[in-house]
Amino acid sequence: MKTTLIVSAHPGRAGFTHQMASRLKGIKEQAGRVVEVVNLYDEDPLSFLKFEGKDDITLDECIQIYQDQITRADEIFFIFPCWWGDCPSIMRNWFDHVFSKGFAFTYGTRRPKGLLTGKDCYVIMTTGTPALIYRMSGVTRAMRRIWSTTRIRFCGMRLKAFLVIGGMDTKNRDEAGALARIDRLAGS
């Protein structure tokens, strides 16, 4: 059975990130997919990664559960608000732990080799700033490149969409329009 994993990170219960994740979950389930949701702020927080040598990193039961979810998924959605030009630190820390050497990638003779092939990834980011400003300034392109190159393709996965939904901190925010974009993305 096809499985969708949704990983979200927003500290507030009323954050629009949760509405998008819920909408996406409903659409995918209606299409007959198994959907697993990881809301990082509802999980026990992971300590910051510490090690002396990269081969000293050990897995605990919690990390193994996340890795099993990724293994089962053929598509993964990352949904988060933009903070300081990237995802919230809780998501970055989750990446540090979960997308580890030996699970997500290995080092070949000349370059790293991604181990999570056959998985499609979608990145959905909200911002307070209008999305047009991010596009015009080159921020969207830079963020897409970072996500695509250093996270998704590095691990052997495919970036299918990088969606920036802007203006979400304004009184004129278009939640209906944003959810319509989620509907289109989920149906593709």
N, C-alpha and C positions, 0 to 999 in steps of 0.2 A: 504494500500500500504506500502511496506517495505521502511524504511527511514534510510539513512546513514547520520550521523553528522560527519563532519571533523572539528576539532579544531586545528588550527596551530598557531605557535608563532615564527616569525623570523622578526627582525626589518628592514632588508634590502629588498628592492623590488626584487633584483636579487638573493636572497638567494635560495639555492636548495630546501629548505622546500616548497617553493611556487610551484616549478615544480612538486614535488611529490604530493602535494595536488591537483594540477590541473589534473595530470595524473590519480590519484585515482578517482576524481570526474567524469572524462570522462568514465572510465571503469564502474563505478557503474551506471551512467546514461544509458550507453549503455545496461546494464543488466536489465534496466527497473525500477531501484530504484529511489526514490526521494532523492536528495542530498542537504543538507544544509551545508554551509561552514561558519565558524567563524574564521576569521583571526584577532587574538587579537590585532595586531598592527594597524589594520584599524578601530577598534572599539573605542568609547570614553573610555579612561582609567578609570578603577574603582579605587576609593580611597582605601587606605589600610584599612583593616577591623579594626574597633575600637569598643569596647564595654566594659561595666563594668561587666556584667553578661551574660553568653551565651544565656540566654533566652531573652535578650534585643535586639538581632539582628533583624532588620526589613528588609523586602524586598522592593526594589523599582521596578519600572516598567521595568528597564533594566534587573535586575536579573530575574524577572518573565519571560521575553522573552527567556533568556538562559535556564531556567528551562523547559519551554514549548518545546524548541528544544530537550532537553534531553529526555523529556517524549515521544515525537513523535518517537525518534530514537530507532531502535532495534539493531543498531551497531554504535559504536563511535570510531573514529580514532583520536589519539592525535599525532601530528607531530611537532617536534621541534628540535633545535640544543641543544646539551649537554653543559650546562654552570655550572661550579662548581659542577659537579656530579649530576645534575638534570636538569629539564626544566628551561627555563628563568623565572625570577621572575614575569613577567606579567601573565604567566600561573598559577603559584602557587597562586597568588593573586586572579585570576579568580576562582580557586578551592575553596579557602577560602570563597568566597562570594556565589558561585552558588551551591556547594554541601553541603548545610546547613542542620542542624538538622531539622527534620520534613519533609524535601524533600528527601534527599539522605539517611538518616539514622535516627534511633531513639534509645533511650536507653531502653533496656529491663531490666528484673530483675537482670540478671547476666552479660550481655554483650550487646554491641551495636548490632542492627539489621539493615541490609541493606534494603532499600526500593526500590531500582532500579533493581529489579530482571528481568531476561529475556533479558538483554542487553549484547551484546558481545563487548569487547573492544580490540583495537589494539593500541600498542604504537610503534611509529616509531621515532627513535632518530638518528640524524646525529652527527658525531664527526669529529674533525680535526685529531685526533689520529687514527691510524689503529685499526679496530675493534678487531683484534687479541690481541692487547695489553690489551684492556678492558677485553676480555675473560680470558686471562692468569693471569691477576692481580686480578681477582674476582670482578671487578667493574660491569661488565654486570650482573652477578648473584645478586649482592647487589642491583643494581638499579631495576632489575626485581622484586626482592622481595619487595622492598619499594612500587613500583607502584602496584603490585598485592595485597599485604596485606593491606597497609594503605590507599589506594585510591580506587581501583577497587573492591576488594572483600568486603572491609569494607562497601561499599555502595550497596552490593548485586549483583554486576555485575560479568561477567566472563572475565578473561584475555585470549584472544585467541592467541595472538602473541605479542612478544616483540622483535622488530627488531632493531639492531644497524647497521647503515651504516657508516663505518669509512673511514678515509682518505680523507674527503671532503675538507680539506684546503690545500691539496697538489697539485702540478702541474700535477701529474699523476692520479688525481682522476678519478674514473670510473663511470661517470654519467649514461652511457648506462647500465652498470651492475646493478647499483642501481635502475634504472627505471624498469629493468627486474624483480628485486626482488619485487618491488611494484606491477607489473603486476601479478606475481604469488600470492602474498598475497591477492590482490583484487579479484582474481578469485577463491580463496579457500572458 
